[in-house]
Amino acid sequence: MKSMTVYDSLVPAFNSVFKADPFEILDSVFDRDYFPALSGRSPVVDVREKDGHYIIDAELPGVSEKDLKLELKNGLLTLSTEKKEEKGDKDKDGRWIRRERRESFFSRSFELPDDADGDKIEAKFKDGLLTIELPKKAEASPKLVQIKVA
């Protein structure tokens, strides 16, 4: 198979100046930390209210349950995870042509409304979807106080 060379057909005079393998060029760019945003990501999140609960659905493809961290502190619910890059045997894994799955992390925080009951939060994780249910606090029934008039 002929090597993919993007510069051969465009400008033959530059063949010796540029690297012939475009994947090598891409790798050299993405191996550097020029693009720190590529290492972080943010999950797609939906927040809704239903039947006396707040429900947060977060799509987390490729994340395992053991890598999830969910914390509530001072009314701030924080969802985070960190995925370490898998170190493989270069000879066994072959030469990378394109590699986008690298170490990644994210952290997303939600300020809970005053009527959310933080003590009764429940979370379920299935098929890459994290569902967090926050029940609302029971409303205090109005108290009737009889006042004697003198």
Secondary structure, DSSP 4 states (H G I P E B T S, - for coil): -----TTTTT-GGGTTTS-S-HHHHHHHHHTSTT-GGGGB---EEEEEEETTEEEEEEE-TT--GGGEEEEEETTEEEEEEEEPPPP--HHHH---S------EEEEEEEEPPTTB-GGG-EEEEETTEEEEEEEBPPPPPPPP------
